Amino acid sequence: MKKLQFLPLLISVALFFAACSSDDDPTPYTPTNKTTTTTNNNRNIVSGDYPSEITRLEFPHVTNNGHSLVVVHYAAEDTKGNSAVNYSIEWDYQIHAQRWSCFQMYKNNAINNGVGRTVNTQQEGYPNDEDLPSQYQFTKDPYWNTGYDHGHIIASYDRQNTAEANRQTFFLTNMQPQNNTFNAGVWANMEAKVRAWNTDNFRDTLYVCRGGTIDDENLIITYLGSGDNKIPVPKYFFMAVLCKNSNGYKALGFWIEHKGNTATDLTPYIVNIATLEQNTGLDFFCNLPDDIEKTVENASVDNIKKSFGFK
């Protein structure tokens, strides 16, 4: 069972309080300051056609450029058919690319039921997103025979809990072109590292946002295809990870150049969220109260490495 939504990004000038949805509404707390406020000047505002999901903690601030959509995918979360948000994307239909995929990782969707798919043909391998309006869908897969992989942004391995949740990770809207050595190398190693944190003794919930650089010509390597099937190849990729547990909140960013790379040591690519925001132009974890957001986003890289278990 699933519910899907696409929403035009129409920013309201009205400022009013919009609480996060109940499954990820934070209790304001940090180890160093237990008397936080709920002030949040840069949060996503639910108004007009905005869905309530944009107040979830995994969402960055949505883009107001007049040619972007938010697509929220629901899927069965368990074998009992209980439905939950699987992941969400921001799709720029002028650039023909996704800006990011964001999602949560927690106990229920961490279960591996071995439901991964095998891509056999162009027709069944990477389908158009069922909830993207037809006028924005690809008429042919722009990745085939280009030398670039279909690079998952939310990984297939991140959704092994149900077949429906896994299938949605193969939508073309969840792809970015990636060099094979990068995709199967350092990017896969980063995905695996984040998955290793998805355990009960590390997190209550992980809030993750991933993507590639599509908005600045200086941060695009080249383009594939033509016309409505023309897509950019990002020069850099990123991951932003917010961890909530009994000690409060902590966050980490990965920022990495898109080139052949099989590195297993990920420490050279760790940045704080403030640096990641400067590099990408995105505002991550904007739905946190301002004081918590400021603390987690400006942590030193040394402290980030220690808190996430890097030596």
C-alpha positions as CSV (number, residue, x, y, z in Angstrom):
1,M,0.0,0.0,0.0
2,K,1.3,3.5,-0.8
3,K,0.3,7.0,-1.1
4,L,2.2,9.4,-3.3
5,Q,2.1,13.2,-3.5
6,F,3.7,15.8,-5.7
7,L,3.5,19.4,-4.7
8,P,4.5,22.7,-6.4
9,L,6.9,24.7,-4.3
10,L,5.0,27.9,-3.6
11,I,6.5,29.8,-0.7
12,S,4.0,31.7,1.6
13,V,4.9,35.1,2.9
14,A,2.9,34.4,6.0
15,L,5.0,33.3,9.0
16,F,3.3,31.0,11.4
17,F,4.2,28.1,13.6
18,A,4.2,24.7,11.9
19,A,5.0,21.7,14.1
20,C,6.8,18.6,12.8
21,S,4.8,15.5,12.2
22,S,4.4,13.4,15.3
23,D,6.8,10.6,14.3
24,D,9.8,12.9,14.3
25,D,8.7,15.9,16.4
26,P,11.9,16.6,18.4
27,T,11.8,17.1,22.2
28,P,14.1,20.2,22.4
29,Y,17.2,18.9,24.2
30,T,21.0,19.1,23.9
31,P,23.5,17.7,26.4
32,T,24.9,21.1,27.0
33,N,21.6,23.1,27.1
34,K,18.4,21.6,28.3
35,T,16.5,24.8,28.3
36,T,16.1,25.4,24.6
37,T,13.4,27.4,22.8
38,T,11.1,26.4,20.0
39,T,12.0,29.5,17.9
40,N,12.6,28.4,14.3
41,N,12.9,31.3,11.8
42,N,14.0,29.2,8.8
43,R,11.6,26.2,9.1
44,N,9.5,25.0,6.2
45,I,6.1,26.5,6.3
46,V,3.0,24.4,5.5
47,S,0.6,26.5,3.4
48,G,-1.2,26.4,0.2
49,D,-0.3,23.2,-1.6
50,Y,2.6,22.3,0.7
51,P,2.3,18.9,2.3
52,S,2.7,18.5,6.1
53,E,5.7,16.1,5.4
54,I,8.0,19.1,4.6
55,T,8.1,19.7,8.4
56,R,9.8,16.4,9.0
57,L,13.4,16.7,10.2
58,E,15.0,15.0,7.2
59,F,13.8,17.8,4.9
60,P,16.1,20.7,3.9
61,H,14.5,24.0,3.2
62,V,12.5,23.6,0.0
63,T,13.5,25.5,-3.1
64,N,11.4,28.4,-4.4
65,N,12.5,28.7,-8.0
66,G,9.1,28.2,-9.7
67,H,10.1,25.0,-11.5
68,S,10.5,22.4,-8.7
69,L,8.2,19.8,-7.2
70,V,8.3,17.9,-3.9
71,V,7.4,14.2,-4.3
72,V,6.6,12.2,-1.2
73,H,6.5,8.4,-1.5
74,Y,4.6,6.2,0.8
75,A,5.1,2.4,0.9
76,A,4.4,-0.6,3.0
77,E,6.8,-0.5,5.9
78,D,6.4,-4.1,7.1
79,T,4.8,-7.4,6.1
80,K,1.6,-6.4,7.9
81,G,1.0,-3.7,5.3
82,N,1.5,-0.7,7.5
83,S,2.3,2.3,5.4
84,A,4.8,5.0,6.1
85,V,6.8,7.7,4.3
86,N,9.4,5.8,2.3
87,Y,11.4,8.8,1.0
88,S,10.9,12.2,-0.6
89,I,12.6,14.1,-3.4
90,E,12.8,17.6,-4.8
91,W,12.5,17.4,-8.6
92,D,13.5,20.3,-10.8
93,Y,11.6,19.9,-14.0
94,Q,13.6,22.6,-15.8
95,I,16.9,20.9,-15.1
96,H,15.3,17.4,-15.4
97,A,17.1,16.3,-12.2
98,Q,16.5,15.7,-8.6
99,R,18.1,18.1,-6.1
100,W,18.0,15.7,-3.2
101,S,16.4,12.6,-1.7
102,C,15.6,12.7,2.0
103,F,14.5,9.9,4.3
104,Q,14.5,8.5,7.8
105,M,16.2,5.4,9.1
106,Y,14.9,3.7,12.3
107,K,14.1,0.3,13.8
108,N,11.0,-0.6,11.6
109,N,12.7,0.1,8.2
110,A,16.1,-1.2,9.3
111,I,14.8,-4.8,8.9
112,N,16.4,-6.7,6.0
113,N,13.9,-9.0,4.4
114,G,16.1,-9.6,1.3
115,V,13.7,-8.0,-1.1
116,G,16.3,-6.2,-3.4
117,R,15.6,-6.2,-7.2
118,T,17.8,-7.3,-10.1
119,V,17.9,-4.9,-13.0
120,N,17.6,-6.9,-16.2
121,T,16.2,-4.6,-18.9
122,Q,15.8,-1.0,-19.7
123,Q,12.0,-1.4,-19.5
124,E,11.7,-2.9,-16.0
125,G,15.0,-1.7,-14.5
126,Y,14.5,2.0,-13.8
127,P,10.9,3.2,-14.3
128,N,9.6,6.7,-14.4
129,D,8.3,8.0,-11.1
130,E,4.7,7.0,-11.0
131,D,3.8,10.2,-9.1
132,L,5.7,12.7,-11.3
133,P,3.3,14.4,-13.7
134,S,3.5,12.9,-17.1
135,Q,4.7,16.1,-18.8
136,Y,7.9,15.9,-16.7
137,Q,8.7,12.2,-17.2
138,F,11.4,11.0,-19.4
139,T,10.5,9.6,-22.8
140,K,13.5,7.4,-22.7
141,D,16.1,6.5,-20.1
142,P,18.9,9.1,-20.4
143,Y,21.5,6.9,-18.6
144,W,21.8,3.9,-20.9
145,N,24.9,3.6,-23.0
146,T,26.5,6.8,-21.6
147,G,29.2,5.3,-19.5
148,Y,27.5,6.5,-16.3
149,D,25.7,4.4,-13.7
150,H,22.2,4.9,-12.5
151,G,23.4,6.2,-9.1
152,H,20.9,5.6,-6.3
153,I,20.5,8.5,-3.9
154,I,18.5,6.5,-1.4
155,A,20.2,3.1,-1.8
156,S,18.3,0.0,-2.6
157,Y,20.1,-1.6,0.4
158,D,18.5,1.1,2.6
159,R,15.1,-0.3,1.9
160,Q,15.2,-4.0,2.2
161,N,12.2,-4.1,4.5
162,T,9.4,-4.5,1.9
163,A,9.4,-5.1,-1.9
164,E,7.3,-1.9,-2.4
165,A,9.7,0.3,-0.4
166,N,12.6,-1.2,-2.4
167,R,11.0,-0.9,-5.8
168,Q,10.5,2.8,-5.3
169,T,14.2,3.3,-4.9
170,F,14.6,2.4,-8.6
171,F,12.6,5.3,-9.8
172,L,14.5,7.6,-12.2
173,T,13.7,10.5,-9.9
174,N,16.0,8.8,-7.3
175,M,18.9,8.6,-9.6
176,Q,21.9,10.8,-10.4
177,P,24.6,9.9,-13.0
178,Q,27.7,8.4,-11.3
179,N,31.0,7.2,-12.4
180,N,31.0,3.4,-11.8
181,T,34.1,3.4,-9.7
182,F,32.7,6.2,-7.6
183,N,29.2,4.6,-7.4
184,A,30.5,1.1,-6.5
185,G,33.4,2.5,-4.5
186,V,33.5,5.4,-2.1
187,W,29.8,6.3,-2.5
188,A,28.8,2.7,-1.6
189,N,31.2,2.9,1.3
190,M,29.5,6.0,2.6
191,E,26.1,4.4,2.2
192,A,27.3,1.4,4.1
193,K,28.7,3.6,6.9
194,V,25.4,5.4,7.4
195,R,23.6,2.0,7.3
196,A,26.0,0.8,10.1
197,W,24.7,3.6,12.3
198,N,21.1,2.4,11.8
199,T,21.1,0.3,15.0
200,D,19.2,0.6,18.3
201,N,22.4,1.3,20.3
202,F,23.3,4.2,18.1
203,R,20.1,6.1,17.2
204,D,16.5,6.5,17.8
205,T,16.2,7.9,14.3
206,L,18.6,9.0,11.5
207,Y,17.5,11.8,9.3
208,V,19.3,11.7,5.9
209,C,19.5,14.0,2.9
210,R,21.6,13.1,-0.1
211,G,22.2,14.5,-3.6
212,G,24.5,16.0,-6.2
213,T,25.2,19.5,-7.4
214,I,22.8,20.6,-10.2
215,D,22.3,24.3,-9.7
216,D,25.7,25.8,-10.6
217,E,27.4,25.3,-14.0
218,N,30.7,25.3,-12.2
219,L,29.6,22.3,-10.2
220,I,28.4,20.2,-13.2
221,I,30.8,18.0,-15.1
222,T,28.7,17.6,-18.3
223,Y,25.2,16.7,-19.6
224,L,23.8,13.5,-20.8
225,G,21.0,13.2,-23.4
226,S,19.2,16.0,-25.1
227,G,15.9,18.0,-25.0
228,D,13.5,16.7,-22.2
229,N,15.9,13.8,-21.6
230,K,18.9,16.0,-21.0
231,I,20.3,15.7,-17.4
232,P,23.3,17.1,-15.6
233,V,26.2,15.1,-14.2
234,P,27.1,16.5,-10.8
235,K,30.7,17.4,-10.0
236,Y,30.1,16.9,-6.3
237,F,27.9,14.7,-4.2
238,F,26.9,15.1,-0.6
239,M,25.2,13.4,2.4
240,A,23.8,15.2,5.4
241,V,23.0,13.0,8.4
242,L,21.3,14.0,11.6
243,C,21.2,11.5,14.5
244,K,18.7,11.7,17.3
245,N,19.2,9.5,20.4
246,S,18.9,9.7,24.2
247,N,21.8,12.2,24.4
248,G,20.2,14.7,22.0
249,Y,21.3,15.5,18.4
250,K,24.4,15.3,16.4
251,A,25.0,15.8,12.7
252,L,27.6,15.0,10.1
253,G,28.2,15.9,6.4
254,F,30.0,14.1,3.6
255,W,31.2,16.3,0.7
256,I,33.1,14.5,-2.1
257,E,34.2,15.2,-5.7
258,H,32.6,13.0,-8.3
259,K,35.4,11.0,-9.8
260,G,36.7,7.4,-9.7
261,N,37.4,6.7,-6.0
262,T,37.4,3.4,-4.1
263,A,38.5,4.9,-0.7
264,T,37.4,3.1,2.5
265,D,38.8,5.8,4.8
266,L,36.0,8.4,4.7
267,T,37.5,10.9,7.2
268,P,38.9,13.2,4.4
269,Y,35.3,13.9,3.2
270,I,33.7,14.7,6.6
271,V,32.5,18.3,7.0
272,N,30.2,20.0,9.4
273,I,26.7,20.9,8.2
274,A,27.5,24.6,8.1
275,T,30.2,23.9,5.5
276,L,28.0,21.5,3.6
277,E,25.3,24.3,3.4
278,Q,27.9,26.7,2.1
279,N,29.1,24.2,-0.6
280,T,25.6,23.2,-1.7
281,G,23.5,26.3,-1.2
282,L,21.0,24.1,0.7
283,D,19.6,24.7,4.2
284,F,19.7,21.3,6.0
285,F,17.7,20.3,9.0
286,C,15.8,23.6,8.9
287,N,12.9,22.2,11.0
288,L,15.0,21.9,14.1
289,P,14.6,24.7,16.7
290,D,17.2,27.4,15.9
291,D,19.4,26.9,18.9
292,I,19.7,23.1,18.4
293,E,20.2,23.6,14.6
294,K,23.0,26.1,15.3
295,T,24.8,23.8,17.7
296,V,24.7,20.7,15.6
297,E,25.5,22.4,12.3
298,N,28.6,24.3,13.7
299,A,30.2,21.4,15.6
300,S,34.0,21.0,14.9
301,V,35.0,18.3,12.5
302,D,37.1,16.7,15.3
303,N,34.1,16.5,17.6
304,I,32.0,15.1,14.7
305,K,34.5,12.4,14.0
306,K,34.6,11.4,17.7
307,S,30.8,11.4,18.2
308,F,30.3,9.3,15.0
309,G,33.0,6.8,15.9
310,F,35.8,7.8,13.5
311,K,39.3,7.5,14.7
